[in-house]
Amino acid sequence: MYKIILLIDISEEYGQNLTKGIVKYSKEHGPWVFCKMPLFYRETHGVEGIVRFAKEWGADGIIAHLDNDLDIKKIHQAGISLIVEDFKERFEGISNVTGGYFETGAMGAEYFIKKGFKHFGFYGFKNIVWSRERFEGFQNYLSEHNLEAHHFDQDHQTAQALWFYKPSLLSQWLQSLPKPIAIMACDDERAQHITESCKQAQIPVPEQIAVLGVDNDQMTCNLSDPPLSSINLDTEKGGYEAAKLMHRLITKKNYAPHNIVVKPTHIITRQSTDITSASDQLIAKALKFIHQNIGDKINVSDVLKQVPLSRRSFEKRFYDITGIAVYKYIYNLKIQKFAERLLETDKTVSEISMESSFALSNNISRQFKQVKGCTPSEYRKQHINKNGQKNS
């Protein structure tokens, strides 16, 4: 029976889901015993105190949220297996629980481009790896489409002073931006800073600023007014894989460290992005109609009824705004909604197909593969834990 210290921030859903994955693995391969160490122990006792406690308790491993400036070599010297979260930067020579940060940023940029936006922003920290790389992924995807992002940086020490119900550097930045604009924040907490600052500056969300977070932290997303759209992460699977790696580190003392990468899965749309770009009012109206009615069997003719344009003129203006033909936009969005249902329910592919706008299609697997590169069943399996349960 292995003894594992968990020094993880469980005040947010990321840490909670990471812990769930760790516990699931331990139930399958244990039993393991856990010590849930509070974060203040790290602050008050340092690495020396953690090592001292670990030795007294007889800990086999530690999965921890540690600062890069701490002398964590002392944990290895004590013969205790260690996995760390890359809180500020990735650790060298140690297994990290890290993330597909570039992919996450690119997913946010793609989401906003498909909504027809032409102005983009990113709010985060340049001195923290998970924020910096999410911005780079966001900007790189925009650059591929000849677009640029406005960037607001703030160092970590002054982050809490940004938005507290008074004019701030953040609110001044938001007021200075071209509108309408789509802003991705490095996480949900920062995204809520934006919605609060917009409220103080009387900037309507999402009409003038659409806001997207990361982590899909239910509490934070729903505390925001309006509720936040957010990129969901495969965190529970990451926890499961971290526990699996810990098992190997304990049983094979010379096992080479490697990183566990938490991947983004899909975007949960709430009110903070429930709008399309208004740079062309008629195309914005058409896009809004498409998104609101995508669950029905709509086609180009249905959309055309919403705008006073000829088909040729409409299709040209739509392509100029979105970079994609209207029929293909509808088709891709249907596939995306189908993919979300695969992850959000336990229903079979056939059941989801019968409920959706693909009800009359006999080729949903082929159609899905054309867009996603795999069949619906394969797509779902990519987001299933080893124990057969869906990832959060």
C-alpha positions in Angstrom: 0.0 0.0 0.0 1.6 3.3 -1.2 1.4 6.5 0.7 1.0 9.6 -1.5 1.1 13.3 -0.5 -1.2 15.5 -2.6 -0.1 19.1 -2.4 -2.7 20.4 -4.9 -4.9 23.5 -5.1 -8.4 22.0 -4.8 -10.1 25.4 -4.5 -10.7 25.4 -8.3 -12.2 22.7 -10.5 -8.8 22.0 -12.2 -7.3 20.7 -9.0 -10.5 18.9 -8.1 -10.7 17.0 -11.4 -6.9 16.3 -11.2 -7.5 14.7 -7.8 -10.5 12.7 -9.1 -8.3 11.1 -11.7 -5.6 10.3 -9.2 -8.1 8.7 -6.9 -9.7 6.6 -9.7 -6.4 5.1 -10.6 -5.6 4.3 -7.0 -8.9 2.5 -6.6 -8.1 0.3 -9.5 -4.4 -0.4 -8.6 -4.3 0.3 -4.9 -5.3 0.7 -2.2 -3.3 3.8 -1.8 -3.3 6.1 1.2 -3.4 9.9 0.6 -2.4 12.9 2.7 -4.2 16.0 1.4 -1.6 18.6 2.4 -2.9 22.2 2.4 -1.0 24.7 0.3 -0.1 26.9 3.3 2.1 24.1 4.5 4.3 24.8 1.5 4.4 28.5 2.3 5.1 28.1 6.0 7.4 25.1 6.1 9.0 25.1 2.7 10.5 22.0 1.0 12.4 21.1 4.2 9.1 20.9 6.1 7.5 18.8 3.3 10.4 16.4 3.3 10.5 16.2 7.1 6.8 15.3 7.2 7.1 12.9 4.2 9.9 11.0 6.0 8.0 10.8 9.3 4.8 9.6 7.6 6.7 7.2 5.3 5.5 8.7 2.0 6.3 6.9 -1.2 5.4 9.8 -3.5 4.4 13.4 -3.8 2.2 15.1 -6.4 2.6 18.8 -5.8 1.9 22.3 -6.8 5.4 23.8 -6.2 7.2 27.0 -7.1 10.2 26.8 -9.5 12.4 28.6 -7.1 12.1 26.0 -4.4 15.0 23.5 -3.9 12.9 20.4 -4.8 16.1 18.3 -5.3 15.8 17.7 -1.6 12.7 15.6 -2.3 14.6 13.4 -4.7 17.5 13.1 -2.3 15.1 11.8 0.3 14.2 9.0 -2.1 10.6 10.2 -2.6 9.1 10.0 -6.1 7.8 13.4 -7.3 5.5 14.8 -10.0 4.9 18.5 -10.1 2.4 20.9 -11.7 4.1 23.5 -13.9 2.8 26.4 -11.9 5.1 29.0 -13.4 7.5 27.2 -15.7 8.1 23.5 -16.5 10.6 21.8 -14.3 13.7 20.3 -15.9 14.5 16.7 -15.2 11.3 16.1 -13.3 7.9 14.8 -14.4 5.4 17.7 -14.9 1.7 17.8 -15.2 1.5 20.3 -18.0 -0.9 21.2 -20.7 -1.5 21.4 -24.4 -1.3 25.2 -24.1 -0.6 26.0 -27.7 -3.5 23.8 -28.8 -5.8 25.5 -26.3 -4.9 29.0 -27.7 -5.4 27.8 -31.2 -8.8 26.4 -30.3 -9.9 29.7 -28.9 -8.7 31.6 -32.0 -10.5 29.2 -34.4 -13.7 29.5 -32.4 -13.7 33.3 -32.6 -12.8 33.4 -36.3 -15.7 31.1 -37.1 -18.0 33.6 -35.4 -16.8 36.2 -37.9 -14.7 38.4 -35.6 -12.0 40.6 -37.1 -10.6 42.1 -33.8 -9.1 39.9 -31.2 -7.5 40.3 -27.7 -5.7 38.2 -25.1 -5.4 38.8 -21.4 -2.8 36.9 -19.5 0.6 36.7 -17.9 3.8 36.8 -20.0 5.9 35.3 -17.2 3.8 32.1 -16.6 4.2 29.2 -19.0 0.5 28.2 -19.3 -0.6 31.7 -20.1 2.3 32.6 -22.4 2.0 29.5 -24.5 -1.8 29.9 -24.7 -1.3 33.3 -26.1 1.3 32.1 -28.6 -1.1 29.4 -29.8 -3.8 32.0 -30.1 -1.6 34.5 -32.0 -0.1 31.9 -34.2 -3.5 30.7 -35.4 -4.6 34.3 -36.0 -1.4 34.9 -38.0 -2.1 32.0 -40.3 -5.3 34.0 -41.2 -3.4 37.3 -41.5 -4.9 38.6 -38.2 -3.4 40.0 -35.0 -4.3 40.1 -31.3 -4.2 43.0 -28.9 -2.4 41.7 -25.8 -2.8 42.9 -22.2 0.0 41.6 -19.9 0.1 42.0 -16.2 2.7 40.5 -13.8 1.3 38.0 -11.3 2.0 40.2 -8.3 -0.4 42.9 -9.2 -3.1 40.7 -10.7 -5.5 41.1 -7.9 -5.5 44.9 -8.2 -6.8 44.8 -11.8 -10.6 44.9 -11.5 -11.8 45.5 -8.0 -14.9 47.6 -8.8 -13.0 50.7 -9.8 -11.3 52.1 -12.9 -8.1 50.0 -13.6 -5.5 49.4 -16.2 -7.5 46.5 -17.4 -10.7 48.6 -17.9 -8.7 51.3 -19.6 -7.3 48.7 -22.0 -10.8 47.3 -22.7 -12.2 50.8 -23.4 -9.3 51.5 -25.9 -9.9 48.4 -28.0 -11.8 48.4 -31.4 -15.3 47.0 -31.1 -16.7 44.5 -31.5 -13.8 42.4 -30.3 -13.3 38.8 -29.1 -11.0 38.3 -26.1 -9.5 35.1 -24.8 -8.3 35.0 -21.3 -5.6 32.7 -20.0 -8.0 31.1 -17.5 -11.6 31.5 -16.2 -10.5 33.7 -13.3 -9.0 36.3 -15.6 -12.0 36.0 -17.9 -14.2 37.0 -15.0 -11.9 40.0 -14.4 -12.8 41.1 -17.9 -16.6 40.8 -17.4 -16.4 42.7 -14.1 -14.2 45.4 -15.6 -16.7 45.6 -18.6 -19.5 46.1 -16.1 -17.6 49.0 -14.4 -16.8 50.6 -17.8 -20.4 50.0 -19.0 -19.1 47.9 -22.0 -21.8 45.4 -23.0 -20.8 41.7 -23.0 -21.0 40.0 -25.4 -22.4 42.7 -27.8 -19.1 44.7 -27.7 -16.7 42.3 -26.1 -17.0 38.5 -26.3 -15.1 36.7 -23.6 -13.7 33.2 -23.5 -11.9 31.5 -20.6 -10.1 28.3 -20.0 -10.7 25.4 -17.5 -14.5 25.4 -17.5 -14.5 26.0 -13.8 -18.3 25.8 -13.1 -18.2 28.1 -10.1 -16.2 30.8 -11.7 -18.1 30.6 -15.0 -21.5 30.9 -13.4 -20.4 33.6 -10.9 -19.6 35.8 -13.9 -22.3 38.1 -15.3 -22.9 37.1 -18.0 -21.8 33.4 -17.5 -18.5 32.6 -19.1 -17.9 30.4 -22.2 -14.8 28.3 -21.5 -12.5 25.7 -23.0 -12.9 22.4 -21.3 -9.8 20.4 -20.4 -9.1 16.7 -20.1 -8.0 17.2 -16.5 -9.4 14.1 -14.9 -7.6 12.0 -17.5 -4.5 13.9 -16.7 -4.9 13.0 -13.0 -5.4 9.4 -13.9 -2.2 9.4 -16.1 -0.3 11.2 -13.4 -1.2 8.5 -10.9 -0.2 5.8 -13.4 3.2 7.6 -13.8 3.6 7.8 -10.0 3.0 4.1 -9.8 5.9 3.5 -12.2 8.2 5.9 -10.5 7.7 4.2 -7.2 8.1 0.6 -8.5 10.9 1.4 -11.0 13.3 3.8 -9.2 15.3 4.5 -12.4 12.1 5.1 -14.5 12.8 8.2 -16.7 10.6 11.2 -15.9 8.2 12.4 -18.6 5.4 14.9 -18.8 1.7 14.3 -18.5 -0.1 16.7 -21.0 -3.6 17.8 -20.2 -5.4 18.4 -23.5 -8.2 20.7 -24.4 -11.4 18.9 -25.5 -14.0 21.4 -26.7 -15.6 24.7 -25.9 -18.6 25.1 -23.6 -20.6 28.1 -25.0 -22.4 30.3 -22.5 -23.6 33.9 -22.7 -20.3 35.6 -22.8 -19.7 34.6 -26.4 -23.2 34.0 -27.5 -23.0 36.4 -30.3 -21.2 36.8 -33.7 -19.2 39.6 -35.0 -21.2 42.7 -36.0 -18.7 44.1 -38.4 -21.3 43.3 -41.1 -24.7 43.6 -39.5 -26.5 41.4 -42.1 -23.9 38.6 -41.9 -23.9 38.9 -38.1 -27.7 38.4 -38.2 -27.2 35.3 -40.4 -24.6 33.9 -38.2 -26.7 34.4 -35.1 -29.6 32.6 -36.9 -27.3 29.7 -37.8 -26.0 29.2 -34.2 -29.5 29.5 -32.7 -31.0 27.0 -35.1 -28.2 24.6 -35.8 -30.1 21.8 -34.0 -32.8 22.0 -36.7 -32.5 20.9 -40.3 -31.5 24.4 -41.6 -29.8 25.0 -45.0 -28.6 28.0 -47.0 -32.1 28.8 -48.2 -33.3 29.1 -44.6 -30.5 31.5 -43.7 -31.1 33.5 -46.9 -34.7 34.3 -45.7 -33.2 36.2 -42.8 -31.4 38.8 -44.8 -32.5 41.1 -47.7 -29.7 40.0 -50.1 -29.5 38.0 -53.3 -28.0 34.6 -52.8 -24.9 35.5 -54.8 -24.4 38.7 -52.8 -25.0 37.0 -49.5 -22.7 34.1 -50.2 -19.9 36.5 -51.2 -20.3 38.7 -48.1 -20.5 35.6 -45.9 -17.3 34.2 -47.3 -15.5 37.6 -47.0 -16.4 37.7 -43.3 -15.9 34.0 -42.3 -13.4 32.7 -44.9 -15.7 29.8 -45.6 -18.7 29.0 -47.7 -22.1 29.3 -45.9 -23.1 25.7 -46.6 -19.8 24.4 -45.3 -20.0 26.6 -42.2 -23.4 25.1 -41.4 -22.1 21.6 -42.1 -19.0 22.0 -39.9 -21.0 23.5 -37.1 -23.4 20.6 -37.1 -20.4 18.2 -36.9 -19.0 20.3 -34.0 -22.3 20.1 -32.1 -22.5 16.4 -32.8 -19.0 16.1 -31.3 -20.0 18.0 -28.2 -22.9 15.6 -27.7 -20.6 12.7 -27.9 -18.6 14.0 -25.0 -21.5 15.3 -22.9 -23.8 12.2 -23.0 -23.5 8.5 -22.8 -26.0 8.0 -25.7 -25.0 5.9 -28.7 -24.0 7.5 -32.0 -27.3 6.4 -33.5 -29.3 8.0 -30.7 -27.5 11.3 -31.0 -27.9 11.2 -34.7 -31.7 10.6 -34.4 -31.9 13.6 -32.0 -29.9 15.9 -34.2 -30.0 17.5 -37.6 -28.4 14.4 -39.0 -31.5 12.3 -38.3 -32.0 11.4 -42.0 -28.3 10.7 -42.7 -27.1 7.2 -43.1 -23.5 8.3 -43.4 -22.9 10.2 -40.1 -19.7 8.2 -39.4 -18.2 9.1 -42.8 -19.3 12.7 -42.6 -17.9 13.1 -39.1 -14.6 11.6 -40.2 -14.3 14.0 -43.1 -14.3 16.9 -40.6 -12.7 15.4 -37.5 -10.4 12.9 -39.0 -11.9 10.0 -37.1 -15.2 8.2 -36.6 -17.6 9.3 -33.8 -16.7 6.2 -31.8 -13.0 6.8 -32.2 -13.5 10.5 -31.2 -15.3 9.5 -28.0 -12.7 6.9 -27.2 -10.0 9.6 -27.4 -11.7 11.3 -24.4 -12.4 8.2 -22.3 -10.4 7.3 -19.2 -8.9 3.9 -18.8 -11.7 3.0 -16.4 -14.3 3.5 -19.1 -15.8 6.8 -17.8 -16.1 10.0 -19.7 -13.6 12.8 -19.0 -15.0 15.9 -17.4 
